[in-house]
Amino acid sequence: MKRFLVFVFVFILGVFFVFSYIRKSLNEKKQVDFSLRIEKNQKIKKVLEKLKNLKAIENDKILYFWIRFNHIPIKAGCYRLKGEYSPIEIIKELTKGTPCLTKFTIPEGANIFDVDRILSEKGFCKKGEVIKLSKDRNFLNSLKLKFLEGYVFPDTYYVKESANCEEVLKIAVENFKKKVEPLFKGYNPPIIVKKGLGKVSKEKILTVASIVEKETSIPEEKPIIAGIIYNRLIKRMKLQCDPTVYYSYRLAGIEKRKLHKGDTLFPSPYNTYYTKGLPPTPICNPGLESIEAAMFPKKTSYLYFVAKDGRHLFSKSYNHHLKLIRKIYKYGEKRKEKTVRNR
């Protein structure tokens, strides 16, 4: 009888220690820091093997039986855990089905051709698909837009890797509406904007902003260059902005790295050396600083500007503009600015 009681005692004690060990294995927290991707229909044992290799768990066998016993539905997805977690808490996180995201950035000044390259490289779009969609009236109508250029807001995005081209573009346009459209609520255009544009519209403002974006990246120069664009529009002068020439060629399927003599004569409604007024649409997707500069330009008498050492020098008269050019390009060096850097 005594032996039996001893056996029972030892058995109960053993069971107690086993359950204590299991409980500790499942509930003891430890510091973890890992990223884990779970594929669709991936085996539980494979998932636990990954966790063990990441040192997130220690006893994968106990955890496996706990998952099977409780019918825990581990879901495919991409998970990032950092902090103190117990094995049970980790498994619960893996039931959320967190989508796998792809990161990409649309830089300020990127045009639809740049966007097409970025999104095709990330696998969201086929090459040329963004260009095609930018001409698709049904797609534009679904976004309530007349054109796509100018509305793909420059930003860093994290998007489900399963998203298609249209979905990604819609996300970028919605971001534009969220960040930019509030600027136009209650907007009272300055006199210079009204005189320069005639009928002020968001589309025209964006077009001015897109030119400003391509002309300078220096914040304090943006309102000045926007003011010069309006001054020239008021005086019915051609804008003669180089970025519009590059864009005209790009629309024609020609990618220019540098402008040469005669290139400014290229016939296009986007070429502001060839036609007066603004281009029909923006020539890129401007950032907030350029948009605000186009909305609230600096009032000056400047009509020209020329680049020097990454910045610009401004002039009120063409003669002064030419003098600045001569100082910049000494010894009869071929003037890169000619009137190309008109302004």
C-alpha positions as CSV (number, residue, x, y, z in Angstrom):
1,M,0.0,0.0,0.0
2,K,2.8,2.4,0.9
3,R,4.5,1.6,-2.4
4,F,1.3,2.4,-4.2
5,L,0.9,5.7,-2.4
6,V,4.5,6.6,-3.1
7,F,3.9,5.8,-6.8
8,V,0.8,7.9,-6.9
9,F,2.6,10.8,-5.2
10,V,5.6,10.6,-7.6
11,F,3.2,10.3,-10.6
12,I,1.2,13.4,-9.4
13,L,4.4,15.3,-8.7
14,G,5.7,14.3,-12.2
15,V,2.5,15.5,-13.8
16,F,2.7,18.7,-11.9
17,F,6.2,19.4,-13.1
18,V,5.3,18.5,-16.7
19,F,2.3,20.8,-16.7
20,S,4.4,23.5,-14.9
21,Y,7.1,23.1,-17.6
22,I,4.5,23.3,-20.4
23,R,2.8,26.3,-18.8
24,K,6.1,28.1,-18.5
25,S,7.1,27.2,-22.1
26,L,3.9,28.7,-23.4
27,N,3.6,31.7,-21.2
28,E,7.0,32.9,-20.2
29,K,7.8,36.2,-21.9
30,K,11.1,37.0,-23.6
31,Q,12.4,39.9,-25.7
32,V,11.9,39.3,-29.4
33,D,12.7,41.3,-32.5
34,F,12.0,39.7,-35.8
35,S,10.2,39.8,-39.1
36,L,8.3,36.8,-40.4
37,R,6.6,36.0,-43.7
38,I,4.1,33.2,-43.7
39,E,3.0,31.9,-47.1
40,K,-0.5,30.8,-47.9
41,N,-1.1,27.2,-46.8
42,Q,2.3,27.0,-45.1
43,K,2.6,24.1,-42.7
44,I,2.4,24.9,-39.0
45,K,5.6,22.9,-38.3
46,K,7.4,25.0,-40.9
47,V,6.2,28.3,-39.3
48,L,7.4,27.1,-35.9
49,E,10.7,26.0,-37.3
50,K,11.2,29.6,-38.6
51,L,10.3,31.0,-35.2
52,K,12.8,28.7,-33.5
53,N,15.5,29.8,-35.9
54,L,14.7,33.4,-35.2
55,K,15.1,32.6,-31.4
56,A,11.5,33.7,-30.9
57,I,10.5,30.4,-29.3
58,E,12.4,27.5,-27.7
59,N,10.1,24.5,-27.6
60,D,8.4,24.2,-31.0
61,K,6.9,20.7,-30.2
62,I,4.9,21.8,-27.2
63,L,3.7,24.9,-29.1
64,Y,2.7,22.7,-32.1
65,F,0.5,20.5,-29.9
66,W,-1.0,23.5,-28.2
67,I,-1.9,25.0,-31.6
68,R,-3.4,21.8,-32.9
69,F,-5.3,21.1,-29.6
70,N,-6.8,24.7,-29.6
71,H,-7.4,24.8,-33.4
72,I,-5.5,28.1,-33.7
73,P,-5.8,29.4,-37.3
74,I,-2.4,30.8,-38.3
75,K,-2.8,33.1,-41.3
76,A,-0.6,34.0,-44.2
77,G,1.0,37.4,-44.0
78,C,4.0,39.5,-43.1
79,Y,4.6,40.1,-39.4
80,R,7.0,42.4,-37.5
81,L,7.2,41.8,-33.7
82,K,9.5,43.7,-31.3
83,G,9.2,43.7,-27.6
84,E,8.3,41.2,-24.8
85,Y,6.1,38.4,-26.0
86,S,5.2,34.9,-24.8
87,P,5.0,32.0,-27.3
88,I,1.2,32.1,-27.0
89,E,1.1,35.9,-27.6
90,I,3.3,35.4,-30.7
91,I,1.0,32.8,-32.1
92,K,-2.0,35.0,-31.5
93,E,-0.3,37.7,-33.5
94,L,0.1,35.3,-36.3
95,T,-3.7,34.9,-36.5
96,K,-4.2,38.5,-37.7
97,G,-3.3,37.9,-41.3
98,T,-1.3,41.1,-41.5
99,P,-0.9,41.9,-45.2
100,C,2.6,42.0,-46.8
101,L,3.4,45.6,-47.8
102,T,5.8,46.9,-50.5
103,K,7.5,50.2,-49.9
104,F,8.0,52.7,-52.7
105,T,8.6,56.5,-53.0
106,I,7.3,58.9,-55.6
107,P,9.8,61.8,-55.4
108,E,8.7,65.4,-55.8
109,G,8.9,66.4,-59.5
110,A,8.3,62.8,-60.8
111,N,6.2,62.7,-63.9
112,I,4.0,59.9,-65.1
113,F,6.9,58.3,-67.0
114,D,8.9,58.2,-63.7
115,V,5.8,56.8,-61.9
116,D,5.5,54.1,-64.6
117,R,9.1,53.1,-64.1
118,I,8.8,53.1,-60.3
119,L,5.6,51.1,-60.1
120,S,6.7,48.6,-62.8
121,E,10.0,48.0,-61.0
122,K,8.0,47.3,-57.8
123,G,5.8,44.8,-59.6
124,F,2.5,46.7,-59.3
125,C,2.2,47.7,-62.9
126,K,3.3,46.3,-66.3
127,K,5.8,48.6,-68.1
128,G,3.8,51.3,-69.8
129,E,0.6,50.6,-67.9
130,V,0.6,53.9,-66.0
131,I,1.0,55.8,-69.3
132,K,-1.9,53.8,-70.7
133,L,-4.1,54.5,-67.7
134,S,-3.3,58.2,-67.8
135,K,-5.1,58.3,-71.2
136,D,-7.9,56.0,-70.1
137,R,-11.0,58.2,-69.8
138,N,-13.0,55.6,-67.8
139,F,-10.2,55.3,-65.3
140,L,-9.8,59.1,-65.0
141,N,-13.6,59.4,-64.6
142,S,-13.4,56.9,-61.7
143,L,-10.9,59.2,-60.0
144,K,-13.0,62.3,-60.9
145,L,-10.0,63.7,-62.8
146,K,-9.4,65.3,-66.2
147,F,-5.8,64.1,-66.3
148,L,-3.5,62.1,-64.1
149,E,-0.3,64.1,-64.2
150,G,-0.1,66.4,-61.2
151,Y,-2.3,64.2,-59.0
152,V,0.0,61.3,-58.1
153,F,1.1,62.8,-54.8
154,P,4.8,62.6,-54.1
155,D,5.3,60.6,-50.9
156,T,6.5,57.3,-49.4
157,Y,3.9,54.6,-49.6
158,Y,3.4,51.1,-48.0
159,V,1.0,49.2,-50.1
160,K,-0.3,45.6,-50.1
161,E,2.0,43.7,-52.5
162,S,-1.1,42.1,-54.0
163,A,-2.4,45.5,-55.2
164,N,-2.7,46.1,-58.9
165,C,-1.7,49.2,-60.9
166,E,-5.1,50.9,-60.7
167,E,-5.3,50.4,-57.0
168,V,-1.9,51.9,-56.3
169,L,-2.6,54.9,-58.4
170,K,-5.9,55.4,-56.6
171,I,-4.1,55.4,-53.3
172,A,-1.7,58.1,-54.5
173,V,-4.5,60.2,-55.9
174,E,-6.5,59.8,-52.6
175,N,-3.4,61.0,-50.8
176,F,-3.3,64.1,-53.0
177,K,-6.9,64.8,-52.2
178,K,-6.2,64.4,-48.5
179,K,-3.0,66.6,-48.5
180,V,-3.6,69.2,-51.2
181,E,-7.4,69.8,-51.6
182,P,-7.7,71.3,-48.1
183,L,-5.3,74.1,-49.3
184,F,-7.9,75.2,-51.8
185,K,-10.8,75.4,-49.4
186,G,-11.5,79.1,-49.0
187,Y,-8.6,80.0,-51.2
188,N,-8.6,83.6,-52.3
189,P,-6.1,84.0,-55.1
190,P,-3.8,87.1,-54.9
191,I,-4.2,89.7,-57.7
192,I,-1.1,88.5,-59.5
193,V,-2.6,85.0,-59.8
194,K,-5.9,86.3,-61.0
195,K,-4.3,88.5,-63.6
196,G,-1.9,85.8,-64.7
197,L,-4.4,83.0,-65.0
198,G,-7.6,84.8,-65.9
199,K,-10.0,82.2,-64.7
200,V,-8.2,80.6,-61.7
201,S,-8.5,76.9,-61.3
202,K,-6.9,74.1,-59.3
203,E,-5.6,72.6,-62.6
204,K,-3.9,75.8,-63.7
205,I,-2.4,76.3,-60.2
206,L,-1.0,72.7,-60.4
207,T,0.4,73.4,-63.8
208,V,2.3,76.4,-62.5
209,A,3.4,74.4,-59.5
210,S,4.8,71.7,-61.7
211,I,7.0,74.1,-63.6
212,V,8.2,75.6,-60.4
213,E,9.0,72.1,-59.1
214,K,11.1,71.3,-62.1
215,E,12.9,74.7,-62.1
216,T,14.2,74.7,-58.5
217,S,14.4,72.6,-55.4
218,I,15.3,75.6,-53.2
219,P,12.3,76.5,-51.0
220,E,12.9,80.2,-50.9
221,E,13.3,80.4,-54.7
222,K,10.0,78.8,-55.4
223,P,7.6,81.8,-54.7
224,I,10.0,84.0,-56.7
225,I,10.0,81.8,-59.7
226,A,6.2,81.3,-59.4
227,G,6.0,85.1,-59.4
228,I,8.1,85.3,-62.6
229,I,5.8,82.9,-64.3
230,Y,2.8,85.0,-63.5
231,N,4.6,88.2,-64.4
232,R,5.3,86.8,-67.9
233,L,1.8,85.5,-68.3
234,I,0.4,89.0,-67.5
235,K,2.7,90.6,-70.0
236,R,1.8,87.8,-72.6
237,M,5.4,86.8,-72.9
238,K,6.2,83.2,-73.6
239,L,7.3,81.4,-70.5
240,Q,10.3,79.7,-72.2
241,C,10.9,77.2,-69.5
242,D,13.3,74.3,-70.3
243,P,11.4,71.6,-68.3
244,T,8.5,72.1,-70.7
245,V,10.7,71.3,-73.6
246,Y,12.0,68.1,-72.0
247,Y,8.4,67.1,-71.3
248,S,7.3,67.8,-74.8
249,Y,10.0,65.5,-76.2
250,R,9.1,62.8,-73.6
251,L,5.5,62.9,-74.6
252,A,6.7,62.2,-78.2
253,G,8.6,59.2,-77.0
254,I,12.0,60.9,-77.0
255,E,14.0,61.2,-73.8
256,K,16.3,64.2,-73.9
257,R,19.3,64.3,-71.5
258,K,20.4,67.7,-72.7
259,L,18.9,70.5,-74.8
260,H,20.8,71.5,-78.0
261,K,20.4,74.4,-80.4
262,G,17.1,74.1,-82.2
263,D,15.5,71.9,-79.6
264,T,13.3,74.7,-78.3
265,L,11.6,74.9,-81.7
266,F,10.0,71.5,-81.2
267,P,6.3,71.9,-82.0
268,S,4.2,70.9,-79.0
269,P,1.5,72.6,-76.9
270,Y,3.6,71.7,-73.9
271,N,6.7,73.6,-75.2
272,T,6.5,77.1,-73.7
273,Y,9.1,78.3,-76.3
274,Y,6.8,77.2,-79.0
275,T,3.5,78.4,-77.6
276,K,2.3,81.2,-75.3
277,G,0.6,80.5,-72.0
278,L,0.7,77.5,-69.8
279,P,1.0,73.9,-71.0
280,P,-2.4,72.0,-71.2
281,T,-1.7,70.0,-68.0
282,P,1.0,69.8,-65.3
283,I,4.4,68.5,-66.5
284,C,5.1,66.6,-63.3
285,N,3.7,65.9,-59.8
286,P,4.7,68.8,-57.6
287,G,5.2,68.8,-53.8
288,L,3.4,70.9,-51.3
289,E,6.0,73.7,-51.3
290,S,5.7,74.2,-55.0
291,I,1.9,74.1,-54.9
292,E,1.9,76.7,-52.1
293,A,4.3,78.9,-54.1
294,A,2.0,78.7,-57.1
295,M,-0.9,79.7,-54.9
296,F,0.9,82.5,-53.1
297,P,3.8,83.7,-55.3
298,K,6.2,86.4,-54.3
299,K,5.3,89.8,-55.9
300,T,8.4,91.1,-57.7
301,S,9.4,92.9,-60.9
302,Y,11.5,90.0,-62.0
303,L,11.0,88.5,-65.5
304,Y,14.2,86.4,-66.0
305,F,16.4,84.0,-64.1
306,V,19.5,82.2,-64.8
307,A,21.2,79.2,-62.9
308,K,24.5,79.6,-61.1
309,D,26.1,77.2,-58.7
310,G,22.8,75.4,-58.0
311,R,20.8,78.6,-57.3
312,H,19.4,81.3,-59.5
313,L,20.1,84.9,-60.2
314,F,17.1,87.1,-61.1
315,S,16.6,90.0,-63.4
316,K,14.0,92.7,-64.2
317,S,15.3,93.4,-67.7
318,Y,16.6,91.3,-70.5
319,N,19.8,93.4,-70.8
320,H,20.6,92.8,-67.1
321,H,19.8,89.1,-67.7
322,L,22.3,89.0,-70.6
323,K,25.0,90.7,-68.4
324,L,24.5,88.0,-65.8
325,I,24.9,85.3,-68.4
326,R,28.1,86.9,-69.7
327,K,29.5,86.9,-66.2
328,I,28.6,83.3,-65.7
329,Y,29.9,82.1,-69.1
330,K,33.1,84.0,-69.6
331,Y,35.6,83.9,-72.5
332,G,33.0,83.5,-75.2
333,E,32.0,80.0,-73.9
334,K,28.9,78.8,-75.6
335,R,25.9,80.1,-73.6
336,K,24.0,77.1,-72.3
337,E,21.3,79.5,-71.1
338,K,21.0,81.5,-74.4
339,T,17.4,82.3,-74.3
340,V,16.8,78.8,-73.2
341,R,17.4,80.0,-69.8
342,N,15.4,82.9,-70.9
343,R,13.5,84.0,-68.1
